C-alpha cells in the first residue's frame, strides 16, 4: 500500500527506541520511529486521496505508527457522521495512550449537542482506551462555554483499575479545577473519587499555573492517606 511505503521512508531506529520507552504497552518491535510532525504532514497530504480510505479499512494495523496515522486521519474528517463512524470503527483497536490522545477531531467543535451522547457511551465502555478517549473529549469540549455541572459526574461514575483510565480521570478533574473551581472542589471535599485519583488530581492541579497559590495550599490539605 502506498501509504505504508511513505511511512517507511521516515523510519528512524533511535526515535523508535525512544517512543517505545514512552509507550510500554506496545511491543518495541512495532515502532517504525516516525516523528509526530511528520505523521501529521502525511495525514494532511493523504486525507484528500482515496488511498487513505483503503488504509483505514485495513484493521488491525501492524505498526504503532500506522495507528498514529489512522488517528490523525480521523481528526481531519470534516463530516461529523462519517467521523463518528470512523472513531467507533477504530477505537476497539487502540491499545495505547499515545494513539488515543492523538485523536482530536476538529469537526467535534461544531457538534457539541450530538457529541455528548457519544461521550457517555464511550465512558461506559469496558475498553480502556475507549473510556480514556471519552473522558478526554469531555475535558476538551465541555469545560468551557458548554459546561454543565452534571458533566462532572460522568468521570466520577467510572469504575476502573486501569492506570491510563485513572490518570485521565485525574487529568480531567485537575483541568476542571482550573476552569470551574467552585463546581469541582466538592468532588474533593466530599472524597467522591477513589483515593488514587483523588490524590493524583490534587498533584496535577498543584502543578498547574492556572490554579492560584491559595487554591493550591487548600488542595494540599485535602490529600488523603493511601
N, C-alpha and C positions, 0 to 999 in steps of 0.2 A: 504494500500500500504506500502511496506517495508520501503521506504524512509521516509514516514511520521512518521512511528513508531520510526525510528532512530532520526528524528528531535525532537520528544517529549522527548527523553532521555536527551537532552541538555537544557531543559526548565529551565529558571531562572526568577522568577517573578520580582525581583528587577531590573535585567538588562532589562527586558521587559518594565518596567515603565520608565527607563532611555531612551531607544530607542524611546518610544512613544513621549517623550518631544522633541526629536530631529527631529521627523517626524510628524509634526502636521496635515498633510493632510490625515493621516491614523488613523482610529478608534483605540483607545488604547487597545480595546479587541482583536485586531487581531495580537498581538505580542506574540510569544512563549518565546522570550528572549534568543536567541542563539547568542553567540559572533561570530564576523566575522571570526576569525581564525578557529573556529570550523566548520562554514558553508563551508569555503574553503576546509577543510580537507574532509568533506563529499562529496563535488563536485569532488575532485580528486579521491576519492575512487569509486564513482559510475559512472564516465564518461565512464568507460570500461565495465559497467554492463548494460545489456539490460533493467534493471529496470528503468534506467533514461529516456529511450525513452517513456515508459508508463507515467511516471511522467510529462514529458514535453508536452505530448499530452493532458493532462487534464487541460484545462484553462476555466475560470479563477481559480487561486488558491484561497484558503480562507485566508491563513495567510501571513503576511508580510515576515516571514522567508522563506516560500516556494518560494516566488517571488525572494528573495535574492539568494536562492539556484539555481533557474532557471537561473538567470542572470550569476551566476558563472559557471554553466554547459555550457552555451552558450560560455563563454570565453575560455573553454577548447576544443571546437570543432576544429579539425585540418584541415578539408576540407573547403575551402573558400566558395564554392557554398552552401554547407549544412549550414554553419554558417550564411550566409546572409539570407537564407530561415528561419532559426530559429529566427534570430533577428527580421525579419519582421513579423513573426507569433506572437512574444511575445510583441513587442513594444506597440501595442494598449491596452495592459492590464497593462502596467506600470503606476502606479499612485502616485509615489513619487520620490524625488530626490535621495534617497539612493540606491534604486534598479536600477534606471537609471545609476547612476555613478559607480556602482559596475561592470557593464558590460564593459569589455575591452578585446575583442577577440584577442588572440595572433596571430592568422593567418592573421589578417589585416595588420600586418607589412610587409608581403611578397606580398601584392596585392594592393599597393597604386594606381596603374593606374586604376584598376577597381573600387576601393573603392570610389574615389572622386565623381563618378556619383551617387552612393547610398547616399552619404552625402548630395548632392544637393537636392535629393528627400526628405530626412528626414527633411531638413531645410525648405522645402516648405509645410510641413505637417501642419494641423490645431491642432494637438495634442501636448500639452505642452511638454511631456517628449520624444516624438519622435524628436521634434525640439531640445530639450536640448541635446539628445544623438548625433544628427548630429553635433552640434557645438562642443561638447566635442571630437568627433572623428577627426574633422577638427583640433582642437587645439592639440590633441595628436600626430597626424601623419603628419601634413603639415606645421609646423612652423620651420622645420629644413632643412634637405637636399632636401626635396620635395617641398620646399616653392616656391610659385609664388605670386606676388603682387595681382593678380586677386582674390586669395583666401580670401583676407581681405575684399572683397566686399560682400561675402556671408552672414556673420552675420549682416552686416550693412543694408542689404536688408530686414531683418526680421522685421515685424511689429507686435509686441505682447505686451500686457499689463501684461502678466503673470510674476509674480515675479521670478519664477525659470527659466524662459527663459531669462529675463533681466539680472539676476545675472550671468548666464552662458556666455552671450554675453560680459559682463564686464570682467569676468574672462578671456575670450578669448583674448580681446584686451590688458589687463594688461600683459598677457603672451606674446603676440605678441610684446609689447613694450620691454619686457625683452630680446626677441630673435631677433627681427627685428625692432629695434627702428626707424631707418630712414624711413623705408617704412610705419610704422604705425602712427607716430606722426602727419602726415597730417590729419588723421581722427579726431584728437582732435583740431588741429589748425583751421580746417575748420568747426568744430562743426557738423560733419556728423551724429553723433549719437544722440539719444534722450537725453534730459538733465539729466535724472536719470542715464542712462547707462554711459554717458559721465563722470559724477562726480564719479560714483562708479568705473569706470575704473581707474581714477586718484587715488582714495583712495587705491584700491588694488595694483596699481603699486607702490605707495609710501610705501606700507607695504612690498614690495619685496626686498630681499637682492641682487637680480640680476640687479637692476637698480641703477645707480650711484647717489650720493648726488646731483650733479649738475643737472642731469636729473630730479630728484625729485623736486628740487627747481623750475625748469622751469615748470614742470607739474602743480604744485600748482598755478601758475599764470594763467593757462588755465581754472581753475574751473569756472563754470557758476552758477549764482544765480538762485535758483529754485523758 
